[in-house]
Amino acid sequence: MRTIILSLLIIVLIPVAQAATPPEYIKNHAVNILDELPPQLFTAIDNKRLIFLGEVHGTNELPDLGLQVIAKLAEKKTLSVGLEFPIDIQPQIDQFMETGDLNILKQTEFFMDAEYHSGRGSVAMVNLLVSLREMPRVSVFCFDIPFGSNLNNRDTEMARNILTTAAQQAGQSLLVFTGNIHSRLTPGAPWNSSFKTMGSEVLRLSEGQFTLNNSSSIYLRYDQGSAWQCIQADAGGIVCGERSFGPGNSVYATAVPYDSYFLEEPGLTDGHQSTLFIRAVSASSPF
């Protein structure tokens, strides 16, 4: 069963080919990031009830970008932050948020089994938790399915878990930090054009509560670097460790020279409305 779970996780961890955004559009609309995230980013998402941040697991920089977005939003609103942890460790996450005791996380199979979390239980993600517990307007909820569950409808079940939290915390904004396939607001993945992504399932199952107008999804893109991931080996089985990649020289990397920038896309691109680009990322080891 463990191998089956990892083979599903692989599809959200490996960078995929991007839909093309015209380079001239990027040149004219990319907002260079210098010392802090630009106000244009928060103008784009400030009034949204549901925000997805689509990442690749196992890096240092992407959880840090997520933290910067969360911290700014939490300055003026109460925020429920969803992390791609299994819902059965919610009691331990709640205990950690109350006490700050890292030993509580060490008692969970999820954090202590690197093959299980496949980069989602990295040092960077634990550091994110440590920072989130210091924010009085932020709570954390888990939305992934428990280990050993049927994986055929994983994205749909994760969407249901998000909607359960939304119902329990009516009036709060939700920010969901997840893999960049799950975060797509429209169906479709590189391997299956009709794949039901978690984001699209949230919209479908919410019966109008969440729509393309009151939801937003930001793709955390990068060009090169490394990440700690578990992948399917050519000879069979799972291999976990640090992997290097790039430069990919995508249009996002070549259109402007910025090390990082924010871009509102001209339309839904890879199921996302915006891009937050960082040129290089580095691997974060398992906690």
C-alpha positions as CSV (number, residue, x, y, z in Angstrom):
1,M,0.0,0.0,0.0
2,R,2.8,2.4,0.8
3,T,4.2,2.1,-2.7
4,I,0.8,2.8,-4.2
5,I,0.4,6.0,-2.2
6,L,3.8,7.2,-3.2
7,S,3.2,6.5,-6.9
8,L,0.2,8.8,-6.7
9,L,2.2,11.5,-4.9
10,I,4.8,11.5,-7.5
11,I,2.5,13.0,-10.1
12,V,2.2,16.2,-8.0
13,L,5.9,16.4,-7.1
14,I,7.6,16.3,-10.4
15,P,7.5,19.7,-12.3
16,V,5.2,19.4,-15.4
17,A,5.2,21.2,-18.7
18,Q,3.5,24.6,-18.5
19,A,0.9,26.1,-20.7
20,A,2.5,29.0,-22.6
21,T,1.9,32.6,-21.6
22,P,3.2,35.0,-24.2
23,P,6.6,36.4,-23.2
24,E,5.5,39.9,-24.1
25,Y,2.6,39.7,-21.6
26,I,5.0,38.6,-18.9
27,K,7.4,41.5,-19.7
28,N,4.6,44.0,-19.4
29,H,2.9,42.6,-16.4
30,A,5.4,40.8,-14.2
31,V,5.9,42.7,-10.9
32,N,9.5,42.4,-9.6
33,I,9.8,41.2,-6.0
34,L,12.5,43.0,-4.1
35,D,12.3,43.1,-0.3
36,E,8.7,41.9,0.2
37,L,5.8,40.6,-1.8
38,P,4.2,43.3,-3.9
39,P,0.8,44.9,-3.1
40,Q,-0.5,43.7,-6.5
41,L,-0.5,40.1,-5.2
42,F,-2.7,41.0,-2.2
43,T,-5.0,43.2,-4.3
44,A,-5.6,40.1,-6.4
45,I,-6.5,37.8,-3.5
46,D,-7.6,40.1,-0.6
47,N,-11.4,39.6,-1.2
48,K,-11.2,35.9,-2.0
49,R,-12.9,33.4,0.3
50,L,-10.7,30.5,-0.8
51,I,-7.0,30.7,-1.9
52,F,-4.9,27.9,-3.2
53,L,-1.1,28.0,-3.3
54,G,0.2,25.3,-5.6
55,E,3.7,24.1,-4.8
56,V,6.2,21.3,-5.4
57,H,6.9,19.5,-2.1
58,G,10.3,19.2,-0.5
59,T,11.9,22.7,-0.9
60,N,12.9,25.4,1.5
61,E,11.7,28.4,-0.6
62,L,8.1,27.5,-1.4
63,P,6.9,27.1,2.2
64,D,8.6,30.3,3.0
65,L,6.7,32.1,0.1
66,G,3.5,30.5,1.5
67,L,4.3,31.9,4.9
68,Q,4.8,35.4,3.6
69,V,1.4,35.3,1.9
70,I,-0.3,34.0,5.0
71,A,1.4,36.5,7.4
72,K,0.3,39.4,5.3
73,L,-3.3,38.2,5.0
74,A,-3.5,37.4,8.7
75,E,-2.7,41.0,9.6
76,K,-6.3,41.9,9.0
77,K,-8.4,38.7,8.8
78,T,-8.9,35.4,10.5
79,L,-7.4,32.6,8.3
80,S,-7.8,28.9,8.3
81,V,-4.7,27.4,6.6
82,G,-5.0,23.9,5.1
83,L,-1.8,21.8,4.8
84,E,-1.5,18.5,2.8
85,F,-1.3,16.4,6.0
86,P,-3.6,13.4,6.6
87,I,-6.7,14.3,8.6
88,D,-6.0,11.5,11.1
89,I,-3.1,13.6,12.6
90,Q,-5.3,16.6,13.2
91,P,-5.3,16.0,17.0
92,Q,-1.5,16.0,17.0
93,I,-1.4,19.2,14.9
94,D,-3.9,20.8,17.3
95,Q,-1.7,19.8,20.2
96,F,1.4,21.2,18.6
97,M,-0.3,24.5,17.8
98,E,-1.3,24.8,21.4
99,T,2.0,23.7,23.0
100,G,4.8,24.1,20.4
101,D,6.2,20.7,21.4
102,L,8.0,19.2,18.4
103,N,8.0,15.8,20.1
104,I,4.3,15.6,19.4
105,L,5.1,15.6,15.6
106,K,7.8,13.0,16.2
107,Q,5.2,10.6,17.5
108,T,3.3,10.6,14.2
109,E,4.1,8.1,11.4
110,F,3.5,10.8,8.8
111,F,6.4,13.0,10.0
112,M,8.8,10.2,10.9
113,D,8.3,8.1,7.8
114,A,9.9,10.0,4.9
115,E,8.4,7.6,2.3
116,Y,5.0,8.3,3.7
117,H,5.2,12.1,3.5
118,S,7.4,12.3,0.4
119,G,8.5,15.9,1.1
120,R,5.3,17.1,2.7
121,G,6.9,16.5,6.2
122,S,10.1,18.4,5.5
123,V,12.0,20.6,7.9
124,A,10.7,23.6,6.0
125,M,7.1,22.5,6.6
126,V,7.7,22.1,10.3
127,N,9.3,25.6,10.3
128,L,6.1,26.8,8.6
129,L,4.0,25.2,11.4
130,V,6.3,26.8,14.1
131,S,5.7,30.2,12.5
132,L,1.9,29.7,12.0
133,R,1.4,28.9,15.7
134,E,2.7,32.4,16.6
135,M,0.0,34.1,14.5
136,P,-3.1,34.7,16.7
137,R,-5.5,34.9,13.7
138,V,-4.4,31.7,12.1
139,S,-5.5,28.1,12.6
140,V,-4.3,25.0,10.8
141,F,-6.4,22.1,9.3
142,C,-5.3,18.9,7.6
143,F,-7.2,17.7,4.5
144,D,-5.4,14.7,3.0
145,I,-6.9,11.3,3.2
146,P,-5.6,8.9,6.0
147,F,-2.9,6.4,5.2
148,G,-4.4,3.2,3.8
149,S,-7.4,4.9,2.2
150,N,-8.7,4.2,-1.3
151,L,-6.7,6.4,-3.6
152,N,-8.9,6.3,-6.6
153,N,-10.8,9.4,-5.5
154,R,-8.2,11.1,-3.5
155,D,-8.6,14.6,-4.9
156,T,-12.4,14.4,-4.5
157,E,-12.1,13.3,-0.9
158,M,-9.6,16.0,-0.1
159,A,-12.0,18.5,-1.6
160,R,-14.8,17.2,0.7
161,N,-12.4,17.6,3.7
162,I,-11.8,21.2,2.8
163,L,-15.5,21.9,2.4
164,T,-16.1,20.3,5.8
165,T,-13.7,22.8,7.4
166,A,-15.3,25.6,5.4
167,A,-18.7,24.7,6.9
168,Q,-17.3,24.4,10.4
169,Q,-15.5,27.8,10.2
170,A,-18.1,29.8,8.3
171,G,-17.0,33.4,7.8
172,Q,-13.3,32.7,7.8
173,S,-11.1,32.8,4.7
174,L,-9.3,29.6,3.7
175,L,-5.8,29.3,2.3
176,V,-4.8,25.9,1.1
177,F,-1.1,25.1,0.6
178,T,-0.9,22.0,-1.6
179,G,0.7,20.3,-4.6
180,N,0.4,22.2,-7.9
181,I,-1.9,19.6,-9.5
182,H,-4.3,19.6,-6.6
183,S,-4.5,23.4,-6.7
184,R,-5.9,23.6,-10.2
185,L,-9.4,25.2,-10.3
186,T,-10.2,23.4,-13.5
187,P,-10.1,19.6,-14.3
188,G,-7.2,18.2,-16.1
189,A,-3.6,17.1,-15.6
190,P,-0.7,16.4,-18.0
191,W,-1.4,12.7,-18.0
192,N,-5.3,12.9,-18.1
193,S,-7.2,15.9,-19.5
194,S,-10.3,14.9,-17.6
195,F,-8.6,14.3,-14.2
196,K,-10.7,15.7,-11.4
197,T,-8.3,18.0,-9.5
198,M,-9.0,18.9,-5.9
199,G,-9.5,22.6,-6.7
200,S,-12.0,21.9,-9.4
201,E,-13.8,19.4,-7.1
202,V,-14.1,22.0,-4.3
203,L,-15.8,24.4,-6.7
204,R,-18.1,21.6,-8.1
205,L,-19.1,20.2,-4.7
206,S,-19.6,23.5,-3.0
207,E,-22.9,24.1,-4.8
208,G,-22.0,27.7,-5.5
209,Q,-20.4,28.5,-2.2
210,F,-17.0,28.7,-3.9
211,T,-16.6,29.9,-7.5
212,L,-14.0,31.3,-9.9
213,N,-15.0,34.7,-8.8
214,N,-14.5,34.3,-5.0
215,S,-11.6,31.8,-5.2
216,S,-8.1,32.2,-6.3
217,S,-5.2,29.9,-7.2
218,I,-1.6,30.9,-7.4
219,Y,1.0,28.6,-9.0
220,L,4.4,28.8,-7.2
221,R,6.7,28.3,-10.2
222,Y,10.5,28.0,-10.3
223,D,13.2,27.3,-12.9
224,Q,16.0,25.3,-11.3
225,G,17.4,23.9,-8.1
226,S,16.7,20.9,-6.0
227,A,13.9,19.3,-3.9
228,W,13.7,16.3,-1.6
229,Q,11.2,13.9,-3.2
230,C,10.2,10.3,-3.5
231,I,10.0,9.0,-7.0
232,Q,9.3,5.7,-8.8
233,A,12.6,4.0,-9.7
234,D,13.1,2.6,-13.2
235,A,13.8,-0.8,-11.7
236,G,10.7,-0.7,-9.6
237,G,10.1,0.5,-6.0
238,I,10.5,3.9,-4.5
239,V,13.6,6.0,-4.2
240,C,13.6,9.0,-1.9
241,G,16.2,11.7,-1.7
242,E,17.4,15.1,-3.0
243,R,16.9,15.6,-6.7
244,S,18.3,18.4,-8.9
245,F,16.6,19.9,-11.9
246,G,16.8,22.7,-14.5
247,P,17.3,25.2,-15.6
248,G,14.1,24.5,-17.5
249,N,14.2,27.8,-19.4
250,S,10.5,28.1,-19.5
251,V,8.9,31.3,-20.8
252,Y,8.5,32.3,-17.1
253,A,12.3,32.1,-16.6
254,T,13.4,33.7,-19.9
255,A,10.8,36.5,-20.4
256,V,12.2,38.7,-17.6
257,P,15.5,38.7,-15.7
258,Y,13.9,38.9,-12.2
259,D,14.9,36.4,-9.5
260,S,11.3,36.4,-8.4
261,Y,8.1,38.1,-9.4
262,F,4.3,38.1,-9.2
263,L,2.2,37.8,-12.4
264,E,-1.6,37.9,-12.9
265,E,-2.1,35.5,-15.7
266,P,-4.2,36.7,-18.8
267,G,-6.6,33.8,-18.1
268,L,-6.6,30.5,-16.3
269,T,-3.2,29.0,-17.0
270,D,-2.6,25.4,-15.9
271,G,-5.8,25.9,-13.8
272,H,-4.3,28.9,-11.9
273,Q,-5.1,32.6,-12.1
274,S,-1.7,33.9,-11.0
275,T,2.0,33.0,-10.9
276,L,4.5,33.6,-8.1
277,F,7.8,32.8,-9.7
278,I,11.2,32.2,-7.9
279,R,14.2,31.4,-10.1
280,A,15.9,28.8,-7.8
281,V,14.8,26.5,-5.0
282,S,16.8,24.2,-2.7
283,A,15.9,20.9,-1.1
284,S,14.5,20.7,2.5
285,S,15.3,17.4,4.2
286,P,12.7,15.3,6.0
287,F,11.9,16.4,9.6
